Amino acid sequence: MSVSIARVPTASASRYLQQLAKHWSHKMEVGFSAQEGRIAFPNGAVLEMRADSATLDVVLTVPEGEDAARMREVVSSHLDRFAFREAPLTFDWQEG
């Protein structure tokens, strides 16, 4: 498993978390509230998010054999679409 963690500065973290969860809820297993979200991808990857007033914390777990860099790009590009007023968001991905 590969774990990538990012703390994304934004005052709209809760809104972006909810938009992303709703967007992917039609195709994936999704659970979310205003402060937390979890999205399970068909390839076995899992995205967990936590929102507060200043940041969106993102933890992406990708199974061995899957492209972690591509999954990070999928997550960040989708969030950037919802954050078009302040995009691009700053994703400082770190290995977990």
Order of alpha helices (4+ residues) and beta strands (2+ residues): beta-alpha-beta-beta-beta-beta-alpha-beta
